[in-house]
Amino acid sequence: MSRVAQVVRTGWRLLAATLAAAVLAVVGLMIGASPASAHNVLKSSSPEDQESVARTPSSLVLTFDEPATALGTKLVVTGPTGPVQVGTPRLVDNTVTQDLQPGAPAGAYTVEWRVTSADGHPISGRFSFTTKAAGDAVSAPPATPAPSTAPAPRGSSGLWLAAAAVLLVAAGLMALVQRRRTHQDRSVT
């Protein structure tokens, strides 16, 4: 076998081994990253599930372990006379707040909620509470929430960056092998 053929063969073996290692590294990153992209978990609500409160509140607050995204977030609050939610839910840090109709009647309420986790997966749940008296008929306008200072939700951008880096390294190695091959071909002739 000629010297050029040996160099080319060695280069291709090196490239194949590097690509195999890169693929294993990306798979390892994907497996290792799965806990970081876990779905949100509802930590608490106000009112809480099965709680009996004195008056129908002016709003509900759900608190999660991580911030949710607005896309797909919805709360439906049904009381004795039907749905009582007003407007769209407000998301601030790890909380989701839903305003209720002023003067909503006393009685049993059911809350069906759905939020979208930072990883893009929707989660949902249901709870209920009761009130002994109607809410205030005149309610102050909801306070404007302060801007969130929470870090941006973690996503899968790190995996994309790792995959792009692997592809760049592979392209560089292929260019290097091709350059050496061309250089070897010129020196043989």
N, C-alpha and C positions, 0 to 999 in steps of 0.2 A: 504494500500500500504506500502511495507517495506521501511525502511530508505534508503537502497541501491537503490531501484527503484526511489525514490524521488531525490536522488543525481544525478543519471544518467539522469533522465528526466530534471532536472534543468540544468545540464551541456549541454545537447543537445539544450535546449532552448537558453542558453547563446551563444553557438556556432552558432546557426541559426541567432540570432540577430546580432552577430558580423559580420558574413558573409554578411548579408543584408546591414549593415552599410558600410562595405567595398565596396560592389558592388555600392552602391549609391555614395560613395566617388570617386571611379574610374570614374563613369559616370559624376559626377560633374567636375572632372579634365578634362575629354575629352571635355565637353561642354565649359568649361572655357578656354581651350587651343586653340580653333579654331581660334580666332583672331590672335594668335601668329603664326599660320601656314598659314597665308593668302598668296595668290599668289603675286609674284613680280608685280610691276607697273612700266612701262616705264615713267621716269620723263622728259627726254629730249634726243635729238639726235643732232649730228653735222655731216652734215648739218641737219637743222630742216625740218619738213614736209612742203612742198610747197615753200621752200626757193630757191632763185636763187643766185648762188655763181659765183664768177669771173672765177675760174678754177675748174676742176674736182679734188677733194681732193685725197691725197694718201691713206687715210683711213677714215672709218666712225667710230663714237663712239656713242654707246647707253649707257645711264646712267639710272640705275634702283634704286628703293628705298631700295633694299637689294641685297646682292650678289646672283648671279645665279650659277648654277653648269654647268660644261663643258658637261656632258652627255646630248645629245639631242640639244645642242646649235648650231644654224646654221643661217647664213646670206647669202641671195642670192641677189646680186646687179646686176640688169639688165640695161644696157645702150642702146644707139642707135645701137650698133653692137652685142649685146648679153651680157651674164654674164661677169662681170669684177672683181669679187672677187678673191683674191689670198690667198692660204693657209687656215688655220683654224682660227676661231675667238680667240682672246686672252681675258681672263677674269682676271681682276685685281680689287679687292674690288667690287664696285658696277657698274663697267663699262665693256662693251664688245666692243672690237675694231676689225674691219675687214679691212685688207689691200686691196687696189684696184690695178689693173694693172697700171704700170707706163705709162703715155701717153694716158690714156683712153680719148676718144673723148668728145667733147662738146655735149650737148643735154639733153634730158629728161632721168632721172634715177628712177627706182623703187626699193625699198628695201623691201624684205620680210624677216622677222626675226622670230626666235623661240628660246626661252630660257627655261631652266628648273628651276623652283623655288626651293628654299631650301627644301620645303615640298614635292618635287618630281613631282609636276604637271607642265606640259608644258604650256607656254603661247606664244601667237604669235601676230603678227601685220604686218602692211604694211604702208609705207609712200613713198613719192616721192619728188624729188628735181630736179632742172635744173642747168646746168652749161653753162657759156658763152664761155669758151675756154677749150681746152684740158688740161689735167694734164701734169705735167712735165714728159718728156720722160725718164729722168734718175732720179731715186729716191734713196735716201739714204736708206740703209737697216733699217728695223724697229728697233726701240730701244727695248732692252730687258726690259720688265716690271719689276719693283721692286717687290719683294715678298710681298704678301698680309699680312698686319698686322691686318686685320679685324678679329673679333671673328668668330669662326666656326659657320656656319648656324645652326639655331635652328631646331631641328627635333622633332620626337616623342619619343626620348629616355626617357624623363621624365615620359611619360605614361607607358612605359615598366617597368621602375624602380618602379613606384607606384603599378603596377599590381603584380610585383614580391614580393614587400613588403607585399601586402595584402595576397598573397598566403602563404608566410612564416608565417605571423601571424596566418592565419587559420590553417596551419599545426601544429604550436606550440600549439594552443588551442585544437586541436583534440588530440594531444599527451598528453596534460595535463588532459583532460577529461578521456582518456583511462587509464592513470596512476592512477588517483583517483578511477576510476571504479575497476581496478585491486586491488588497495589497500583496497577498501571497501569490495570487495569479499573475500579477505584474512582475514580481521578482523571479518567477519561474520561467517566464517567457523571455 
